[in-house]
Amino acid sequence: MDISDHIDATGLLCPLPVLKLRKRIGTLAPGQYIELRADDPAAIVDVPHYCNESGHELVSVTEADGAQVYVLRKTS
């Protein structure tokens, strides 16, 4: 999997991580991947909800260095 863009949203609180994600994923072509790193506890709920609402695929959620790392695939 080739990650096309990376967003470091650590230190940002809701709704900023998802707002940054929404803006940046819009610049990608369908099928491209984006990685979001966030440490906001609300992101655990907000990012999957954003994917359900927008139709983008949440590929993985892992944890690294005290932050959650989300990988999404743009679907359209």
Secondary structure, DSSP 8 states (H G I E B T S, - for coil): --EEEEEE-TT--TTHHHHHHHHHHTTS-TT-EEEEEE--TTHHHHHHHHHHHH--EEEEEEEETTEEEEEEE---
